[in-house]
Amino acid sequence: MHSLLFIILLLLSHTIVGQDTSSVSLEQREKMLKQAEANLTIGLDDHDDSPRNNKGVRVLFYNAENLFFPEDDSTKRDDDFTKNGLKRWTYYRYQQKLNNLYKVMMAVGGWEPPAIVGFCELEHQKVLEDLINKTPLKKFGYKVVHEESPDRRGIDVGFIYRPSKFKYIEHEAIRVHFPFDKTLRTRDVLHVRGQVLGRDTLSVFVNHWPSRWGGQAKSEPKRVYVASLVRQRIDELYKTNPNLKVVVMGDMNDHSDNKSLVETLKAKGELEAVQKGDLYNYMHALGKKWQLGSHKYQGHWGTLDHMIVSEPLLRETRKNYLKASASGAHIFAARFLLEEDVKYLGLQPYRTYAGPKFIGGFSDHLPIYIDLMYVQKED
């Protein structure tokens, strides 16, 4: 699969981290870039873009990197993302960003766009409404699920779905009130329930946990607390349905071996260690074993974005059952989502802004996805 070939791309970046890249000649730099591009292109040949039809659904998560509407909202800290603000965020640039997100969704989906999509770093519901109505996504009939959160930056998580694939039942916003600091505000966790292809009920939790601002250790209690709320809600649901099928996805701002994910959320990184009631984090193997990442920071790739499933999605539950695809989760690393990393070499996500400078890219994160497929149990 393309993720395995992407290893070579990342190794090219890892080999020069911490070195003085000024000593690398232009010829060497160009050679490394061409090699990275060649390996990436070969790997993408294995991206499964075949139609899923009624056999299953593709689930996508994407950090949209500051998808703001270009008008000032007095209730949010969005001044930078207005036409006269620091970012010079115009309607033209906004529409370009929407078109970029559409392009990503279609590329990830292949013959059909994903049935379920979770986003983070959205200003409000309108930006999602514009995404599904003011781009060619309109023809697929997506619907929006969103709740306004109290985050001080003014960014939320959101959810869109195709009603022909996912029948909405209900949703809730899990509000976060930190007991150790009443002044802190962060994003809600969005929990959406629906039926997949008219059969199994699926619970999806869309997350964007507090950042590492101030340092990993200092900020960790905030992420641990949010993880505890998600785990508590899942345990409550398990009491009424021990075969509950759950997907927990999002930008957790933690790696797969951090306390919030391993100890609090109880997301195991080794498939053979998963027991009844546990969760399984597909990103652990990609991040730790294969050294892959969805985000690059100071020359190092990491997996802050996670795709996690409940144990019932890993086993047989009845004759015709919904199961996470054997191919696992994927980091979608298409070449158009990457640019040359001039400072650390190799490639990096092609983002919308580099500081205050508009460069017109997609996001500072790569999208991740998983397929949930129906399997016919043999008699």
N, C-alpha and C positions, 0 to 999 in steps of 0.2 A: 504494500500500500504506500501511498505517497508520503506518509509520515515517516516511514523507515528511510526513504531516500533523503528526506529532509535532514536526517542526522548528519549527512556529509556537509550540508550547507551550514549547520550550526557548528560543527567542528571547525570549519574554516574561521568562524568568528571566535570560538573559544581559544584557538591556538595563539591568537595575538592579544588577548585581553591582558592588560597589565604591562604590555611592551610599549616602547616608544615607537609609535607608528609613523613618525616623521622620517624614520630611517628606511621605510618601505618605499621602494621605487615606484614610479608611475606604472612601469611595465609589470611589476609584480602585483600591484593593486589591480590592474586591469585583468591580469591572468586569473587571480583569485575570484574576481567578480564573475568572469565568464564561466569559470568552472562551477561556481555556485549556481549560476543561472542554468547551466546545462544539466546539473544533477537535479535541480528542482523541476525542470521541464519533464525529465524522464519519470520522476516520481509521480507527477500529476497524471500520468497516463493510467495509473491504477485507481484514480478517484472514481468511485462507483456513481455514475450519473444515470443509471438505468431507471426506468419508470417503476415506482413502488405500487401504483394503482391501489387495489384494496388489500394488498399483502402487508402493508405497514406504513409507518410515517417517519419522516425525518424531523428531528428536534434540533433546533439551532439556538445557540446563545452568542450574543455579540455585544461587546462594550462599544457603544457608538461614539465615544469620545466627544463629549460636550455638544449634544444635539440640542441647540437652543433656537428658539424662535427669535427673529431679528427685531423684536420690539421690546422696549423696556417694560418690565413688570415690577412695580414698586414693592411687591412682597418678596422678591427674590434678589439675590446678588448676581444679577445678569448684566450689569452695566458694560462689562467688557465685550459682551456678545450683542452689541447693537451697532448700527451703522456709524455712529460717532464714537464708539468705544475703542478700547485698546486694540481689539481684534478686527475692527472695521468689518463687522459681520453684516453683510448686506443680504437682500432677498436673493440676489443672483447666487451668492455663495451658499446660501441656505438651500436653494433648489439644487445646486450642484451636489451638495452633501446628500440630499434625499436620493438623487439619481445614483450616487455612489452606493448607497445602502441597498437600493434596488438591484444594482449590478451584482453585489455580493450575494444577496439572497438567491438570485437566479443561478449564479455560478455554483454555489453550494448545493442547490437543489438538483441541478441537472435538467432532466426532462420535465420535472415539476418542482416548484418551489417548496420549501419546508412547510409542513402542516402546522407546526408549533414553533414560535420564535420568542425568546426572551431577550430583552434589551436592558442595558443600564446606561446611565448618564444621559437621561432625557429631561428636558425642562418640564414638560407637562403633556397632557393627553393630545393637545392639538398637533404636536410634532408627529405623533404616531398616526393621527388622522390624515395629516398631509402626506405621510409616507405611503399610505395605502390608497389614497385618492388622487394624489398629484404626480404619480409615477405610473408606469405600466403595470404595477401590481394591482391596479384597480380591477382588472379583468378577473382576478382570482377571488374576489369577494372577501378579503380578510376582514376580521372584526377585531376590535381593540378592547383590552381589559387594562384598566389603570386606576390608581388611587393617588391623590396628591399627598406627598409626604412632607414632614417638617424639616427636611435637610436644609442646613444653612446655606449651602451652595445653590440650592434650588434645583437639584437634580433628583430624578426618581428612577425606579425600575418600571418596566412595562412589558406587556404581553400581547402578541397578535396571533390569530389562528384562522385556519380555513374551516368554516362550518361544515363543509362536505367531508372533512377528515376528522374533525374534533368537535363534538357536540358539547357546547358550554353548559355546565350545570350551576356552578356558583363560584364565588371567589371571596377572599378576605384579605385585608391588609394587616399584617402582624406589626403593630406599632412597637417601637423600641423606646423604653424609658430606663435609662441606666440608673440603677440604685445607688451607685457610688458617685454620681455627679448629675444632679437634676438639670443642669444647664446644657448638657450635651444634647445635640440633635443629629439624627442620621436618617438614612433611607429606611422605609418600611421593607419588610419581606412580603412579596406578593404570592399568595397561595391560590392557585386556580384548579378547579376540579372539572373534569369533563369525560366524555366517552370517546374512546378511540375507535373510529370506523363503526360506531354503533354497538360496540361490544364491551370491552373492558373499561372500567373506570380508572382514570389516571389522575393522580395529584401531582401538580408541578409547582415547585417553589422557586421563585426568581429572586436572586440575591445580589446585593452590592454592599458588602460589609465595610466598616470604617477603614480608612486608609492607614498607612504606616507613617503618617506625618508625625514627627517627633521621635521616630525610631521604632523598630519592631517590638522591642521589649516593653517600652512605655505604652504603646498603643494596643498591645495584645489583649489586655482585659476587655476592651470594647468588642473585639471580634469574638472572643470566647463567650461573652454574654449574648451576642446575637445568635451564635451557634447554639447556645443552650435553649433559646426560644424556639428555634427551628426543630431541634431534637425533641423538645417537650411537646410540640404540636404533632409531630410524627408519632410519638408514643401514644398520644391521646387517640389518634386515628387508628393505630394498630389494635387498640383495645376493642374496637367495634369491628375491625376487619383485619385479621392477622395475615391475610394474603394481599394486603394493600400494595398497589403498584405506584411507586413514587419516583419522580425525577427531581433532584435538587441541582440547580445550575446557577452559575453566576460568577461574578468577579469577587472572590472572597478576600483578596489582598493578603492571602496567606498561601503557603505552599502545602503540598499534600501531607507532609510529615510534621506540620505545626500542630500545636495543642488544640486549637479551635476545631480543626477537622478530625484529628485522630481521637483525642480523648473526649471532647465535648459532643461533637456531632456523631462520633463513632463511625466514621467512614474508613473502612479498611482499605489498604493499598494492595493487599495480596488476595487474589481471588479464592485460593484454597482456605484462607482464614475466615471467610465470611460465614457467619452462622445466622440462624433464624433471628430476625429483628435487627440485624446489622444493615449497614449501607456499604456500597462498594464504590470507590473512587477510581474511575477509569484513568484519570490524569496522572495517577501516581507512577504507573509504569512508563508513561510517556516522558514524565519529568525526571524521574530518578534513574530508571534503567536505560532509557534511550537518549536522555539529555535533550529533550525537545521542549519547546516553550511557545506560549501564545503572546508573550510580552518580553521586551528586551530592555534591560536597565543597566546602564554603565557597561555595556558590552556583554552582559550575561543574559541568556535566555532563561525564563522561568515560567512556571504554570500557576499564575494567580487565578486564572479562569478554570472552573471545574465543572465536570459533568459526572454526577453521582446518581446511582440508582439503588432502589431497595432490593433486598434479597429475593422477593418473589419475581422480580424481572429477570432473574438469573436461572430460574428452574421451571420445571413443568408444573402447572397448576391445574390443568384439565386437558381434555382431548385436543382442543384447538386453543392455544394459549398465546398471549402476548409476551414476547421476550426481547431483551436487549440483544442486538445483533452480535454475532460471534466476532465480527471484525472490530468491535469495541468503539471507543470514541475517537474522534479525529480532530486534528488541528488543520484548518484549511489554509494552506500556505501558497495560494496561487501567486504567480509572479507579479501580477498587477497590484497586489496588496503589499508589495515590498519595494524598498528602495535601497540604494547603496548606503552602507554605514561608513561615512567618510572618516569618522573618528576612530572607531574600533574595527573597521573593515568587515567584510562579509556583507550581509544584508540585514535590514531591520524593517519593522512595520512602516508602511507609507502613511504617515499621519496627516491630519488636516492642518495643524499648525505646528511650527517649530518655534516655541516661545510666542512672541506676538506676530511672527511672520506667517502669512497664509501660503501654504504650499499645495493645497488642493487635493490632498490624499484622502484616505478612507478612515483610518483609526490608528491609535497607538497600540492596539491589541489586534490579534488575529481571531477570527471566529472559530468556534468549536461546535461539533455536532455529533449526534448519535442517531442510529436507526433503531426503531422499535418495530419488530416484525412478528407477524402471526406464524406460528409453527404448528404443523399438524402432527400430533403425537401418534406414533405407530402403535397398532394394537398388539 
